[in-house]
């Protein structure tokens, strides 16, 4: 009875699709909603899927994980949903003032201590280096690559991203660089090897730490790379440059101001930092912050994406940094995620042999497709921004005109 009612409610929502086309196949019957691109097909294998669907993205993900529904193109399903989410967004915004007090009360009893942060990080990044090795490219960069052209390999595009970061900060042999969020050591090794700088990098993932230490040793870079197993809030000292590549998403919304204050404190008066961050639309920030979504519960426990406005507000209120550069790299992340998903799907037998069962693989396949579609439809975005201290003076991009040189002389 409940499943039948849930189906009727869900179908009434699907009838409102006006951008893109969704075909639902169930018990040999086909129902089509909407028209035009993108086009997607969903096959319902169990009527319990409808009740799960009404629970939001987490219910949708649990139903897919458990095999209650399927699709030949998961990303297309999410793209159709994203194209038609305006009405749902409005409803969620109206409900936010009701939900926010409960969210704040819950947050008051759940401080993001270093111990709790470590536990949340372990739930994702310590799932096994073998898993990420099969999904990522040899650089082991678990962040967006940058594709100069579609024919680039994922590894080439990852190296291009690292060079882009080094160039924006003009890294050189005299620089002492702090990286918050080691990953598997990709940036630290690349920057030290190609620019000659000294990099101190920190993570709270034991698996990542051990892998990065081994990687530094293999490259003979022990004199130029120091790998710490410390929470960013426990760091001290000052550095010429600072890099944080897609780590802020794990900080949690209550500690965004703390993160930027720490970054500012760790930089020398003439220093600068590069932040690569996944961001959400400013108008959706409060709604998403209050949600218990699929990604925030089943993939990245207690993570939260900032918005550009939140970043700007924290920087202005809690630091003496100022933004000197901003670049939108959103399309590159959709392609990166697509490449990761191809790698993941192509490693089914290896993953199975390592103990990652079908439910796990289905959940992660959906996670990768969900994020790919989110970037493709710009429900989420990716930015690189350079934030500088008051005494930072970059080398001029072009030589000063002769006349100006004469005047200044």
C-alpha positions in Angstrom: 0.0 0.0 0.0 2.8 2.4 1.0 4.8 1.6 -2.1 1.8 2.1 -4.4 1.1 5.5 -2.8 4.8 6.5 -3.0 4.7 5.5 -6.7 1.7 7.7 -7.4 3.3 10.7 -5.6 6.6 10.2 -7.4 5.0 9.9 -10.8 3.0 13.1 -10.2 6.4 14.8 -9.6 7.9 13.3 -12.8 5.0 14.6 -14.8 6.4 18.1 -14.1 9.6 17.4 -16.1 9.7 20.0 -18.8 13.5 19.9 -19.7 14.9 16.6 -20.9 13.2 13.3 -21.2 13.0 10.5 -18.6 11.7 7.0 -19.5 10.7 4.7 -16.6 10.6 1.0 -17.3 8.7 -1.2 -14.8 7.0 -4.6 -15.1 7.3 -4.4 -18.9 5.6 -1.0 -19.1 7.3 2.2 -20.3 6.3 5.7 -19.1 8.0 8.7 -20.6 8.1 12.2 -19.1 9.3 15.4 -20.8 11.0 15.8 -24.1 14.3 16.7 -25.6 17.9 16.4 -24.3 19.3 15.1 -22.0 17.6 11.7 -22.3 17.7 9.1 -19.6 16.1 5.7 -18.7 15.4 4.2 -15.3 14.5 0.6 -14.8 12.6 -0.1 -11.6 13.3 -3.6 -10.3 11.5 -3.4 -7.0 8.5 -1.3 -6.0 10.2 -0.4 -2.7 12.3 2.0 -4.9 9.4 4.5 -4.9 9.3 4.9 -1.1 13.0 5.3 -1.0 12.9 7.9 -3.7 10.6 10.1 -1.6 13.3 10.3 1.1 15.6 12.5 -1.1 19.0 11.9 -2.5 20.0 9.5 0.4 17.0 7.3 -0.2 17.6 7.4 -3.9 21.3 6.3 -3.4 20.4 3.6 -0.9 17.8 2.2 -3.4 20.4 2.1 -6.2 23.0 0.6 -3.9 20.6 -2.2 -3.0 19.6 -2.9 -6.7 16.1 -1.6 -6.5 16.6 0.5 -9.6 19.2 0.8 -12.4 20.0 2.8 -15.5 22.3 2.4 -18.5 23.5 6.0 -18.0 23.4 7.2 -14.4 24.9 10.6 -15.1 22.1 11.3 -17.6 19.5 10.5 -14.9 21.0 13.0 -12.6 21.3 15.6 -15.3 17.6 15.4 -16.1 16.9 15.8 -12.4 19.2 18.8 -12.2 17.6 20.5 -15.2 14.2 20.3 -13.5 15.2 21.0 -9.9 14.0 24.7 -9.8 10.7 23.9 -8.2 12.2 21.6 -5.6 14.9 24.2 -4.8 12.1 26.7 -4.0 10.4 24.3 -1.7 13.6 23.5 0.1 14.4 27.2 0.5 11.0 27.8 2.1 11.6 25.0 4.5 15.1 26.1 5.5 14.0 28.6 8.2 12.1 25.7 9.9 15.0 23.2 9.6 17.9 25.6 10.5 17.2 25.9 14.2 17.3 22.1 14.5 20.5 22.0 12.5 22.2 24.5 14.7 21.1 22.7 17.8 22.4 19.4 16.4 25.7 21.2 15.5 26.1 22.7 19.0 26.3 19.2 20.4 28.7 18.0 17.7 32.0 19.9 17.8 34.3 19.2 14.9 37.3 18.2 17.2 40.5 17.0 15.6 39.6 13.5 16.8 36.2 13.6 15.1 37.6 15.2 12.0 40.1 12.3 11.8 37.3 9.8 12.1 35.3 11.4 9.3 38.4 11.5 7.0 39.2 7.8 7.7 35.6 6.9 6.6 36.5 8.0 3.1 40.2 8.4 2.5 41.2 5.3 4.4 39.1 2.9 2.4 42.2 1.5 0.9 45.0 2.9 -1.3 44.4 0.1 -3.8 40.8 1.4 -4.4 42.1 4.9 -5.3 45.0 3.5 -7.3 42.6 1.7 -9.6 40.3 4.8 -10.0 42.9 7.6 -10.3 45.8 8.1 -12.6 49.5 7.5 -11.6 49.8 11.0 -10.0 47.2 9.8 -7.5 45.6 13.3 -7.6 42.1 13.0 -6.2 41.1 16.5 -7.4 40.1 17.9 -10.7 42.6 17.8 -13.6 42.8 20.5 -16.2 42.4 19.5 -19.9 44.1 21.8 -22.4 42.5 19.6 -25.1 40.2 16.5 -25.1 42.9 14.2 -26.3 45.0 14.7 -23.1 45.3 11.6 -20.9 44.1 12.0 -17.3 47.7 11.9 -16.1 48.7 14.6 -18.5 45.8 16.8 -17.3 46.6 16.2 -13.7 50.2 17.3 -14.2 48.9 20.3 -16.1 46.8 21.2 -13.1 49.8 20.9 -10.8 51.9 23.1 -13.1 49.1 25.6 -13.2 49.2 25.9 -9.4 53.0 26.2 -9.2 52.9 28.9 -11.9 50.2 30.9 -10.2 52.2 31.0 -7.0 55.5 31.4 -9.0 57.1 28.7 -6.9 60.9 28.6 -6.8 63.8 27.1 -4.9 63.7 29.7 -2.2 60.1 29.1 -1.3 58.9 27.4 1.9 55.5 26.0 1.0 52.8 24.6 3.3 50.2 22.3 1.9 47.1 21.6 3.9 45.7 18.3 2.7 48.4 16.0 1.4 46.3 13.6 -0.5 48.7 10.9 -1.7 51.6 13.4 -2.0 51.1 14.3 -5.7 51.5 18.1 -5.3 54.3 18.0 -2.7 56.4 15.6 -4.8 55.7 17.5 -8.1 56.4 21.0 -6.6 59.6 19.9 -4.9 60.9 17.9 -8.0 60.1 20.5 -10.6 60.4 23.9 -8.8 63.0 23.0 -6.1 61.0 24.4 -3.2 60.6 22.9 0.2 57.1 21.6 0.9 55.7 20.8 4.3 52.4 18.9 3.8 49.9 17.6 6.3 47.1 15.1 6.4 45.0 13.3 9.1 44.6 10.2 7.0 47.0 7.5 8.1 46.8 5.7 4.7 47.5 8.9 2.8 50.4 9.8 5.1 52.1 6.5 4.8 51.7 6.4 1.0 53.1 10.0 0.7 56.1 9.2 2.9 57.0 6.2 0.8 56.5 8.2 -2.4 58.8 11.0 -1.2 61.4 8.4 -0.2 61.2 6.7 -3.6 61.8 10.0 -5.4 64.7 10.9 -3.1 63.1 14.1 -1.9 63.4 13.7 1.8 65.4 16.9 2.0 62.7 18.9 0.3 59.4 17.3 1.5 58.2 16.9 5.0 55.0 14.9 5.5 53.1 15.5 8.8 50.2 13.6 10.3 48.7 16.7 12.0 45.3 18.5 12.0 45.7 21.8 10.2 44.7 23.6 13.4 47.7 22.3 15.2 50.3 23.7 12.8 52.7 26.4 13.6 55.4 28.5 11.9 55.2 30.7 8.9 55.6 29.9 5.2 56.1 31.9 2.0 53.4 30.1 0.1 50.4 27.9 1.0 48.4 25.4 -1.1 45.2 23.7 -0.3 43.6 21.5 -3.1 40.0 20.5 -2.4 40.5 20.0 1.3 38.2 22.8 2.5 35.2 20.6 1.6 36.1 18.4 4.6 36.4 21.2 7.1 32.7 21.6 7.9 30.6 24.7 7.7 31.2 25.7 11.3 35.0 25.8 10.8 35.3 27.7 7.5 36.3 30.8 9.4 38.9 28.9 11.4 40.4 27.4 8.3 41.0 30.8 6.7 42.3 32.3 9.9 44.8 29.5 10.2 45.9 29.9 6.6 46.4 33.6 7.2 48.4 33.0 10.4 50.7 30.4 8.7 51.6 32.8 5.9 54.5 35.3 6.0 53.5 39.0 5.6 54.4 38.9 1.9 53.0 35.4 1.3 50.2 34.1 -0.9 48.0 31.0 -1.0 46.2 29.1 -3.7 42.9 27.5 -2.8 41.2 25.0 -5.2 37.7 24.5 -3.9 34.5 22.8 -5.0 31.7 25.4 -4.4 28.0 25.5 -4.5 25.7 28.2 -5.7 25.4 31.0 -3.0 21.6 30.7 -3.1 21.7 27.0 -2.3 24.3 27.2 0.5 21.9 27.4 3.5 19.7 24.7 2.1 22.5 22.3 1.5 24.2 23.1 4.8 21.1 21.9 6.6 20.6 18.8 4.5 21.5 15.1 5.2 22.2 14.4 1.6 23.6 11.2 0.0 27.1 12.7 -0.4 27.2 14.1 3.2 26.1 10.9 4.8 27.2 8.0 2.7 30.3 9.3 1.0 31.9 12.2 2.8 30.6 12.2 6.4 29.8 15.7 7.6 31.5 17.4 4.7 30.1 20.7 3.4 30.8 22.7 0.2 31.4 26.4 0.7 30.0 29.0 -1.7 32.0 31.8 -3.2 30.2 34.3 -0.9 31.1 32.3 2.2 34.7 32.2 1.2 34.8 35.9 0.5 33.1 36.6 3.8 35.5 34.5 5.8 38.5 36.0 4.1 37.3 39.6 4.7 36.2 39.0 8.3 38.9 36.6 9.7 42.1 37.4 7.8 44.2 40.1 6.3 44.2 38.3 3.0 42.8 39.7 -0.2 41.8 37.9 -3.5 44.1 38.7 -6.4 43.0 36.0 -8.8 39.9 33.7 -9.5 39.5 31.1 -12.2 36.5 28.9 -12.9 37.5 25.4 -13.8 34.1 23.7 -13.5 33.9 22.0 -17.0 37.3 20.2 -16.3 35.8 18.5 -13.2 33.0 16.9 -15.2 35.5 15.4 -17.6 37.8 14.3 -14.7 35.0 12.5 -13.0 34.0 10.8 -16.2 37.5 9.5 -16.6 37.5 8.3 -13.0 34.2 6.5 -13.5 35.6 4.8 -16.6 38.6 3.6 -14.6 36.4 2.4 -11.8 34.0 0.5 -14.0 36.9 -1.1 -15.8 38.4 -2.4 -12.6 35.4 -4.5 -11.4 37.2 -7.8 -11.2 40.2 -6.2 -9.3 37.9 -4.4 -6.9 35.9 -7.5 -6.3 39.2 -9.5 -5.5 40.1 -6.8 -3.0 36.9 -7.2 -1.2 34.8 -4.3 -2.5 31.4 -6.0 -2.9 28.7 -5.1 -5.4 26.8 -2.8 -3.0 30.0 -0.8 -2.4 30.8 -0.6 -6.1 27.2 0.5 -7.0 27.3 3.2 -4.3 30.6 4.6 -5.6 29.5 4.3 -9.2 26.5 6.5 -8.4 28.7 8.9 -6.4 31.0 9.4 -9.4 28.1 9.8 -11.8 26.2 12.1 -9.4 29.1 14.5 -9.1 29.9 14.4 -12.8 26.4 15.4 -13.6 26.5 18.1 -10.9 29.5 19.8 -12.5 28.1 19.3 -16.0 24.9 21.1 -15.0 26.7 23.6 -12.8 24.8 22.6 -9.7 28.3 22.7 -8.2 31.4 24.4 -9.5 35.2 24.4 -9.1 37.4 27.5 -8.6 41.1 28.3 -8.1 41.7 31.5 -6.2 44.9 33.1 -5.1 44.7 35.0 -1.8 47.6 37.3 -0.8 48.9 38.9 2.3 49.3 42.7 2.4 53.0 42.8 1.5 52.8 40.3 -1.3 54.3 41.8 -4.5 54.3 39.5 -7.5 56.7 39.8 -10.4 55.1 42.0 -13.1 53.4 40.1 -15.8 55.0 42.4 -18.5 58.1 44.5 -18.3 57.5 48.2 -17.3 57.5 50.6 -20.3 60.8 52.5 -20.8 59.1 55.8 -20.0 57.8 54.6 -16.7 61.2 53.1 -15.8 62.8 56.5 -16.5 60.2 58.2 -14.2 60.7 55.7 -11.4 64.5 55.9 -11.7 
